[in-house]
Amino acid sequence: RNAFDVSQILAWLAKERKDFQEQLNWRQQIPGLMKKLLN
């Protein structure tokens, strides 16, 4: 898998959260997680 695939999976996981606020919280974490992955 490449970084794009990982970002898409993280976005999909965020979308699967039932609560809208939880979805937002998960989405806000994606850039930080990707930064750690790419460094």
N, C-alpha and C positions, 0 to 999 in steps of 0.2 A: 504494500500500500504506500501511497505517497501522501504528502501533507494535505493536498486537496481532498483526498478520500477521507482522511482523518477529520478534517474540518466539516465535511458533509455529514459524517457519522455523528459528530458532536451536535451539530445543528438538528439532526433528526431526533437524537435523544432528548434534546431540549424541547422540541415540539411535542414529544410524547408525554410530557408532564401534564397532569390533569388540570392543575391550578395555573391560571394565567400569570400570576405574579412569580410562581416558581419557574415557569417557562422563561420569563424575563431574566430572572436570577441566573439560570443556567446559561442563557445566551450571552450574558455579560461576562461570564467566565471563559468563554471560548477564546477570545484573543490572548489572554494570559496563558492559557494552556498551550495554545499553538506556539506562542513565543518560547515557552520552555522546551517544547518539542524540537523547535528549529535551532535552538542554541546548543 
